[in-house]
Amino acid sequence: MALIYGRHDLQVGLKVAEAASARRGWPLDVIENAADGPAFERPGAFLETLRTEICVPLCPQAA
């Protein structure tokens, strides 16, 4: 599980995401120059982050 979050989300501040990440032990990936819709605002950055998070438990480590 991971949190992917827009740095400039005004509805739910970054401090809430940081607290949830710390409380649950989930990694927090912050998308720069995005607010509450990073998948729409920065689709390339969002997909790169999503691919990385999916690959963490599934992909063999690079040699």
MOPAC internal coordinates of N, CA, C and O (Angstrom, degrees):
PM7 1SCF
backbone

  N    0.0000 0     0.00 0     0.00 0    0    0    0
  C    1.4444 1     0.00 0     0.00 0    1    0    0
  C    1.5218 1   107.76 1     0.00 0    2    1    0
  O    1.2310 1   120.65 1   -39.59 1    3    2    1
  N    1.3098 1   116.37 1   140.41 1    3    2    1
  C    1.4588 1   121.90 1   177.97 1    5    3    2
  C    1.5224 1   109.18 1  -146.25 1    6    5    3
  O    1.2310 1   120.52 1   -26.39 1    7    6    5
  N    1.3044 1   116.61 1   153.61 1    7    6    5
  C    1.4582 1   122.56 1   174.58 1    9    7    6
  C    1.5243 1   108.34 1  -103.38 1   10    9    7
  O    1.2310 1   120.84 1   -52.67 1   11   10    9
  N    1.3125 1   115.99 1   127.33 1   11   10    9
  C    1.4652 1   121.60 1   173.93 1   13   11   10
  C    1.5175 1   105.50 1  -113.18 1   14   13   11
  O    1.2310 1   120.86 1   -58.37 1   15   14   13
  N    1.3238 1   115.96 1   121.63 1   15   14   13
  C    1.4538 1   120.78 1  -164.98 1   17   15   14
  C    1.5183 1   111.23 1  -137.19 1   18   17   15
  O    1.2310 1   120.45 1   -39.92 1   19   18   17
  N    1.3166 1   116.74 1   140.08 1   19   18   17
  C    1.4602 1   121.40 1   174.14 1   21   19   18
  C    1.5217 1   110.36 1   -81.88 1   22   21   19
  O    1.2310 1   120.22 1   -51.65 1   23   22   21
  N    1.3212 1   117.19 1   128.35 1   23   22   21
  C    1.4618 1   120.57 1  -176.30 1   25   23   22
  C    1.5286 1   112.85 1   -57.68 1   26   25   23
  O    1.2310 1   119.88 1   147.15 1   27   26   25
  N    1.3133 1   117.83 1   -32.85 1   27   26   25
  C    1.4620 1   120.77 1  -174.05 1   29   27   26
  C    1.5243 1   113.26 1  -103.44 1   30   29   27
  O    1.2310 1   120.36 1  -151.83 1   31   30   29
  N    1.3276 1   116.91 1    28.17 1   31   30   29
  C    1.4602 1   121.19 1   176.50 1   33   31   30
  C    1.5209 1   108.85 1   -66.23 1   34   33   31
  O    1.2310 1   120.53 1   -63.81 1   35   34   33
  N    1.3249 1   116.60 1   116.19 1   35   34   33
  C    1.4651 1   121.01 1  -177.82 1   37   35   34
  C    1.5226 1   112.38 1   -89.69 1   38   37   35
  O    1.2310 1   120.04 1   161.20 1   39   38   37
  N    1.3268 1   117.53 1   -18.80 1   39   38   37
  C    1.4620 1   120.32 1  -178.64 1   41   39   38
  C    1.5217 1   111.15 1   -74.89 1   42   41   39
  O    1.2310 1   120.92 1   135.62 1   43   42   41
  N    1.3107 1   115.84 1   -44.38 1   43   42   41
  C    1.4646 1   121.60 1   179.27 1   45   43   42
  C    1.5233 1   105.84 1  -130.79 1   46   45   43
  O    1.2310 1   120.69 1   -71.96 1   47   46   45
  N    1.3086 1   116.28 1   108.04 1   47   46   45
  C    1.4586 1   121.18 1  -173.75 1   49   47   46
  C    1.5228 1   114.29 1   -61.02 1   50   49   47
  O    1.2310 1   121.33 1   -22.37 1   51   50   49
  N    1.3071 1   115.06 1   157.63 1   51   50   49
  C    1.4593 1   121.85 1  -179.69 1   53   51   50
  C    1.5311 1   111.18 1   -58.74 1   54   53   51
  O    1.2310 1   119.85 1   149.03 1   55   54   53
  N    1.3232 1   117.89 1   -30.97 1   55   54   53
  C    1.4685 1   120.33 1   179.25 1   57   55   54
  C    1.5236 1   111.48 1   -61.22 1   58   57   55
  O    1.2310 1   120.22 1   146.50 1   59   58   57
  N    1.3368 1   117.18 1   -33.50 1   59   58   57
  C    1.4684 1   120.78 1   177.60 1   61   59   58
  C    1.5232 1   109.73 1   -66.18 1   62   61   59
  O    1.2310 1   120.36 1   136.05 1   63   62   61
  N    1.3335 1   116.92 1   -43.95 1   63   62   61
  C    1.4623 1   120.89 1   178.13 1   65   63   62
  C    1.5267 1   110.77 1   -64.27 1   66   65   63
  O    1.2310 1   120.22 1   139.65 1   67   66   65
  N    1.3183 1   117.19 1   -40.35 1   67   66   65
  C    1.4658 1   120.52 1   178.19 1   69   67   66
  C    1.5211 1   110.94 1   -63.37 1   70   69   67
  O    1.2310 1   120.42 1   139.00 1   71   70   69
  N    1.3246 1   116.79 1   -41.00 1   71   70   69
  C    1.4641 1   120.48 1   178.79 1   73   71   70
  C    1.5258 1   111.00 1   -66.29 1   74   73   71
  O    1.2310 1   120.17 1   137.29 1   75   74   73
  N    1.3353 1   117.29 1   -42.71 1   75   74   73
  C    1.4617 1   120.73 1   178.70 1   77   75   74
  C    1.5256 1   110.54 1   -63.77 1   78   77   75
  O    1.2310 1   120.41 1   139.01 1   79   78   77
  N    1.3138 1   116.81 1   -40.99 1   79   78   77
  C    1.4557 1   121.63 1   178.30 1   81   79   78
  C    1.5315 1   110.58 1   -60.59 1   82   81   79
  O    1.2310 1   120.78 1   133.65 1   83   82   81
  N    1.3154 1   116.11 1   -46.35 1   83   82   81
  C    1.4678 1   120.63 1  -179.71 1   85   83   82
  C    1.5293 1   111.29 1   -66.72 1   86   85   83
  O    1.2310 1   120.65 1   137.68 1   87   86   85
  N    1.3209 1   116.36 1   -42.32 1   87   86   85
  C    1.4628 1   121.13 1  -177.20 1   89   87   86
  C    1.5230 1   111.54 1   -65.54 1   90   89   87
  O    1.2310 1   120.51 1   137.76 1   91   90   89
  N    1.3311 1   116.64 1   -42.24 1   91   90   89
  C    1.4675 1   121.20 1  -175.85 1   93   91   90
  C    1.5222 1   113.95 1   -93.35 1   94   93   91
  O    1.2310 1   120.72 1   166.62 1   95   94   93
  N    1.3280 1   116.23 1   -13.38 1   95   94   93
  C    1.4554 1   119.39 1  -177.89 1   97   95   94
  C    1.5207 1   112.82 1    75.91 1   98   97   95
  O    1.2310 1   120.64 1  -156.65 1   99   98   97
  N    1.3278 1   116.39 1    23.35 1   99   98   97
  C    1.4594 1   121.91 1   179.54 1  101   99   98
  C    1.5215 1   109.48 1   -92.81 1  102  101   99
  O    1.2310 1   120.04 1   -36.93 1  103  102  101
  N    1.3190 1   117.53 1   143.07 1  103  102  101
  C    1.4617 1   118.72 1   174.58 1  105  103  102
  C    1.5294 1   110.32 1   -67.77 1  106  105  103
  O    1.2310 1   120.93 1   -33.22 1  107  106  105
  N    1.3065 1   115.82 1   146.78 1  107  106  105
  C    1.4601 1   122.52 1   178.43 1  109  107  106
  C    1.5204 1   108.23 1  -115.02 1  110  109  107
  O    1.2310 1   121.01 1   -62.48 1  111  110  109
  N    1.3213 1   115.67 1   117.52 1  111  110  109
  C    1.4613 1   121.92 1   176.93 1  113  111  110
  C    1.5168 1   107.82 1  -107.68 1  114  113  111
  O    1.2310 1   120.45 1   -63.69 1  115  114  113
  N    1.3249 1   116.74 1   116.31 1  115  114  113
  C    1.4598 1   121.89 1  -177.21 1  117  115  114
  C    1.5201 1   109.06 1  -100.20 1  118  117  115
  O    1.2310 1   120.97 1   -55.32 1  119  118  117
  N    1.3319 1   115.75 1   124.68 1  119  118  117
  C    1.4545 1   122.11 1   177.87 1  121  119  118
  C    1.5313 1   107.64 1   -91.05 1  122  121  119
  O    1.2310 1   120.83 1   -60.49 1  123  122  121
  N    1.3130 1   116.03 1   119.51 1  123  122  121
  C    1.4666 1   121.22 1   179.72 1  125  123  122
  C    1.5302 1   110.14 1   -71.08 1  126  125  123
  O    1.2310 1   120.94 1   -27.47 1  127  126  125
  N    1.3143 1   115.81 1   152.53 1  127  126  125
  C    1.4688 1   123.19 1   177.41 1  129  127  126
  C    1.5204 1   112.77 1    56.53 1  130  129  127
  O    1.2310 1   120.31 1  -145.23 1  131  130  129
  N    1.3359 1   117.02 1    34.77 1  131  130  129
  C    1.4619 1   122.77 1   176.20 1  133  131  130
  C    1.5180 1   108.07 1  -136.52 1  134  133  131
  O    1.2310 1   121.19 1   -26.19 1  135  134  133
  N    1.3206 1   115.32 1   153.81 1  135  134  133
  C    1.4638 1   120.96 1   178.90 1  137  135  134
  C    1.5279 1   108.82 1  -112.41 1  138  137  135
  O    1.2310 1   120.28 1    61.22 1  139  138  137
  N    1.3381 1   117.08 1  -118.78 1  139  138  137
  C    1.4634 1   119.99 1  -173.65 1  141  139  138
  C    1.5267 1   113.64 1   -87.07 1  142  141  139
  O    1.2310 1   119.37 1  -178.27 1  143  142  141
  N    1.3125 1   118.80 1     1.73 1  143  142  141
  C    1.4565 1   121.33 1   178.95 1  145  143  142
  C    1.5097 1   112.37 1  -135.32 1  146  145  143
  O    1.2310 1   119.45 1  -119.21 1  147  146  145
  N    1.3412 1   118.65 1    60.79 1  147  146  145
  C    1.4565 1   119.52 1  -175.36 1  149  147  146
  C    1.5307 1   113.82 1   -60.04 1  150  149  147
  O    1.2310 1   119.73 1   152.02 1  151  150  149
  N    1.3194 1   118.11 1   -27.98 1  151  150  149
  C    1.4634 1   120.34 1   178.97 1  153  151  150
  C    1.5293 1   111.21 1   -66.75 1  154  153  151
  O    1.2310 1   120.26 1   150.85 1  155  154  153
  N    1.3199 1   117.10 1   -29.15 1  155  154  153
  C    1.4622 1   121.89 1   179.16 1  157  155  154
  C    1.5291 1   112.21 1   -94.75 1  158  157  155
  O    1.2310 1   120.86 1   144.44 1  159  158  157
  N    1.3409 1   115.95 1   -35.56 1  159  158  157
  C    1.4600 1   120.65 1  -175.84 1  161  159  158
  C    1.5310 1   112.51 1   -78.26 1  162  161  159
  O    1.2310 1   120.58 1   143.37 1  163  162  161
  N    1.3130 1   116.49 1   -36.63 1  163  162  161
  C    1.4795 1   122.40 1  -178.56 1  165  163  162
  C    1.5293 1   108.97 1  -137.77 1  166  165  163
  O    1.2310 1   120.04 1  -113.68 1  167  166  165
  N    1.3406 1   117.53 1    66.32 1  167  166  165
  C    1.4717 1   119.49 1  -173.60 1  169  167  166
  C    1.5222 1   114.03 1   -58.77 1  170  169  167
  O    1.2310 1   119.71 1   143.09 1  171  170  169
  N    1.3171 1   118.17 1   -36.91 1  171  170  169
  C    1.4655 1   119.93 1   179.45 1  173  171  170
  C    1.5172 1   112.03 1   -63.47 1  174  173  171
  O    1.2310 1   120.67 1   132.38 1  175  174  173
  N    1.3299 1   116.32 1   -47.62 1  175  174  173
  C    1.4650 1   120.84 1   179.25 1  177  175  174
  C    1.5229 1   110.85 1   -64.73 1  178  177  175
  O    1.2310 1   120.93 1   140.31 1  179  178  177
  N    1.3366 1   115.83 1   -39.69 1  179  178  177
  C    1.4630 1   120.21 1   179.68 1  181  179  178
  C    1.5344 1   110.24 1   -62.72 1  182  181  179
  O    1.2310 1   120.28 1   131.92 1  183  182  181
  N    1.3282 1   117.06 1   -48.08 1  183  182  181
  C    1.4665 1   120.05 1  -178.21 1  185  183  182
  C    1.5200 1   111.96 1   -65.80 1  186  185  183
  O    1.2310 1   120.26 1   142.99 1  187  186  185
  N    1.3179 1   117.11 1   -37.01 1  187  186  185
  C    1.4684 1   120.01 1   176.51 1  189  187  186
  C    1.5248 1   110.51 1   -61.72 1  190  189  187
  O    1.2310 1   120.83 1   135.54 1  191  190  189
  N    1.3241 1   116.02 1   -44.46 1  191  190  189
  C    1.4622 1   120.66 1   178.95 1  193  191  190
  C    1.5194 1   110.62 1   -65.37 1  194  193  191
  O    1.2310 1   120.32 1   136.24 1  195  194  193
  N    1.3217 1   117.00 1   -43.76 1  195  194  193
  C    1.4627 1   121.26 1   179.67 1  197  195  194
  C    1.5296 1   110.81 1   -61.47 1  198  197  195
  O    1.2310 1   120.38 1   135.04 1  199  198  197
  N    1.3267 1   116.88 1   -44.96 1  199  198  197
  C    1.4728 1   120.35 1   178.18 1  201  199  198
  C    1.5215 1   110.89 1   -59.78 1  202  201  199
  O    1.2310 1   120.69 1   137.61 1  203  202  201
  N    1.3184 1   116.28 1   -42.39 1  203  202  201
  C    1.4669 1   120.27 1   178.89 1  205  203  202
  C    1.5199 1   110.75 1   -61.93 1  206  205  203
  O    1.2310 1   120.25 1   133.78 1  207  206  205
  N    1.3255 1   117.12 1   -46.22 1  207  206  205
  C    1.4699 1   120.96 1  -178.45 1  209  207  206
  C    1.5221 1   112.01 1   -66.81 1  210  209  207
  O    1.2310 1   120.18 1   144.19 1  211  210  209
  N    1.3310 1   117.27 1   -35.81 1  211  210  209
  C    1.4652 1   119.88 1   177.70 1  213  211  210
  C    1.5230 1   110.01 1   -69.89 1  214  213  211
  O    1.2310 1   120.61 1   142.70 1  215  214  213
  N    1.3116 1   116.44 1   -37.30 1  215  214  213
  C    1.4575 1   121.36 1  -175.92 1  217  215  214
  C    1.5298 1   112.29 1   -73.42 1  218  217  215
  O    1.2310 1   119.64 1   154.07 1  219  218  217
  N    1.2990 1   118.29 1   -25.93 1  219  218  217
  C    1.4667 1   120.44 1  -176.16 1  221  219  218
  C    1.5267 1   111.68 1   -51.04 1  222  221  219
  O    1.2310 1   118.91 1   127.88 1  223  222  221
  N    1.3523 1   119.68 1   -52.12 1  223  222  221
  C    1.4559 1   117.75 1   179.96 1  225  223  222
  C    1.5323 1   114.06 1   -85.58 1  226  225  223
  O    1.2310 1   119.43 1   167.39 1  227  226  225
  N    1.3440 1   118.69 1   -12.61 1  227  226  225
  C    1.4518 1   120.39 1  -170.55 1  229  227  226
  C    1.5146 1   115.59 1  -107.46 1  230  229  227
  O    1.2310 1   119.84 1   148.96 1  231  230  229
  N    1.3110 1   117.92 1   -31.04 1  231  230  229
  C    1.4656 1   121.13 1  -172.61 1  233  231  230
  C    1.5228 1   111.38 1   -90.38 1  234  233  231
  O    1.2310 1   120.84 1   -40.59 1  235  234  233
  N    1.3248 1   116.01 1   139.41 1  235  234  233
  C    1.4716 1   117.69 1   174.86 1  237  235  234
  C    1.5288 1   109.28 1   -67.31 1  238  237  235
  O    1.2310 1   121.13 1   -31.34 1  239  238  237
  N    1.2940 1   115.44 1   148.66 1  239  238  237
  C    1.4618 1   120.75 1   179.70 1  241  239  238
  C    1.5209 1   109.87 1   -66.36 1  242  241  239
  O    1.2310 1   121.47 1   -38.76 1  243  242  241
  N    1.3125 1   114.78 1   141.24 1  243  242  241
  C    1.4656 1   119.65 1   177.91 1  245  243  242
  C    1.5325 1   109.19 1   -66.25 1  246  245  243
  O    1.2310 1   121.28 1   -41.32 1  247  246  245
  N    1.2979 1   115.15 1   138.68 1  247  246  245
  C    1.4818 1   119.59 1  -178.15 1  249  247  246
  C    1.5031 1   110.47 1   -84.10 1  250  249  247
  O    1.2310 1   120.10 1   180.00 1  251  250  249

